Amino acid sequence: MFSSSAFQSHFFQNRTIYLKRDDLLHPDFSGNKARKFYYFLTHEFPHIKRVVSSGSNQSNAMYSLSILARLKGWEFIYVCDHVPSFLRENPIGNYKAALENGIRLIESSNREAVLLEFIDEHSLHVSEGGRQSEAEEGIKRLADELKVDVQKAGLKEPYLFLPSGTGTTALFLQKHLPFPVFYM
């Protein structure tokens, strides 16, 4: 679906830092969601008819899953606590894009109960933010790319810093990299 992302050097506060530009991987799948959903993008699921997930009303995962569902021809059911009336009346960002991709958004303060209504043998349940074992395949791919990037750049003792919500990316990167991973 996508190739390796750029590894760019930048000089900042008298230091050279390197950025892995996963934000440039693909127009619809970028950053850690491209890596977390790589497994679902590259494998066939003939029995699946819908993807079911939950999270916030402007989630990057929601947007990426709406693309995945559209590409695979699946229904997409997404549960969030609430959508503010201003956003409902003036859709913007990931919310707007997910609506354009056909999301069926359900508002509920009891997300788990609603999710259970839709999860069956024809459903793919994706945990909030993509924090699940299938994410390891794409993140291992990232780790393999980073090993090559670090070697080509001649870096001897690199430290990897990344932002993290659920910690999934950091967990799987640390499992597959020989150097320290720090996340915030």
N, C-alpha and C positions, 0 to 999 in steps of 0.2 A: 504494500500500500504506500509506503514512504521509505525513503532512503535515510542514511545517516544524517544527523543534523550538524550544522557548522560548529566548529570549535574555534572561537576567536580570542585573540589576545588584546588586552586593553591596559593602558598605563593609568593608574589611579593612585593618588597620594603616595607617589614615589615607589610604587610597587607594580609589577606586572601581574595582572589577574587574567584568568581565562574563563570565558563564558561558553557553556554548551547551549546552543541556540535552538532548543526544542520548541520555542515559540514560532519558529519558521518552518517546522516540519511539513505542515499541510494546512490549507486554509480552514478546514473544518475540524481537524484533529491536531491539536498542538499541546505543548507542555506535557505535564504528567498525565493528562487524560489520554493523549495519544499513546503513551506507554502503557497505562493501566488497561486500556480497552483494546490493545493490539491483539490479544488472544481472540476476542470476539469479532474483530474485523477480519482476521485471517483464517478463521475456521468456519466450517459449515455446520449449521444446526437445523437439519431438515424438519425436525419435530417442533421447533419453536415457532410460535405465532405472535408472541408479544414479549416485550421487555418491560419489567416492572422495577421501579426504584423510588427513592424519596430523597429529600434534602431541601435546600433553600430555594426561594423563588427566583434567584439570579445565579444559580449554580452553574459552574463550568461543566460539571458532569451532566447536568440536565440537558444542556445544549448539545454536548457531544453524543449523549445517548439518543437524542432526537434525530441526529444525523445517522447514527448507526441503525436505528429503527427504520428510517426512510430508505437507506441503502439496502437493507435486508428485506424490506417489505413487511415489517412487523408493526403491530400496534404498539404504541408507547404510552404506558400509564405511569404517571408520576404523582407522588403525594407530597404535599408540603403543608406546613402548619397554617400559613395564611398568605394571601396576596393582598397587599395594601390597595385600597380603592384607587389611589392615584395611579399606581402601576397598572391596574386592571383597565382603567380608562385611558391611559397613555402608555401603551406597551413600549418598552425599550430593552436594549441589551439582550442578554441570554433568554430572558422571558419571551420577548418578542420573537426572536429567532426560533425558539422551541415551538411557539404557537404556529409559526409559519411552516414548520416541519410536521405538524399534525399531532402534537402532544395532546393527550387527554389528561389534564391536570385536575387533581382532586385536592381540595383543601380540607384538612382534618387535624385536630389536635391529637388524635389517636392514630398516628401514622401506621403503627405496627398492625393494628386491627384491620385497617383498610387494605394494607398490602396483602394480608392473608386471604382476603376475599378474591384476589386476582391471581394468586400464585397457584399454579397447577402443573401438570406434566407438559403443557405446551407453553410454559412461561419461563423466561430467563430472568431470575431475580439478581439485580446488581445492587450490592450494598451501597449505602450512602458514600459518595465520593469515590467509589470503585475500590473500597478496601476489602479485597478478597484474594484468595490464592491465585486465581487466574491472572491477576495483575503481574505476577512474577515473570511471566514469559516476556512481556514487553520491557519490563524494567531490567531483566537480565540482558536483553539486547542493548539497552542503554549502557549498562556496565561494560559489556564487551566493547562498545564503541569508545567509551571513556578510556579503557585500557590502551587502545590503539592511539587515541588522541594524546594521552599523557606520554606515551612512548615517543611518538613523532615530535612532540614539543620538547622532549629531553628533560622532562620534569622528574626530579629524583625523589622527593618526599612530598607529594601533593596532599592537600586537604580539600575535601569537597564540602561546600556549604550549599544548602538548598532550603527554600521555604517549604513548609509542610503543614498540612491540615491533620490528616489521620495518622501520618507517620508511615504509611504503606510504602511510599517510594524510598524513604530513608532505610526502612527495614530491609527491603529486598536489595537495594544497592549495597548496603553493608555486607549482606550475605555473599555477594558476588564480586566485591572489590577488595584488593589487598591493602587499601589505604583508608584512613579515617573518613567517616561521613558525619557531618554535623547538620542538624536541622533546627529551625526555629518555628 
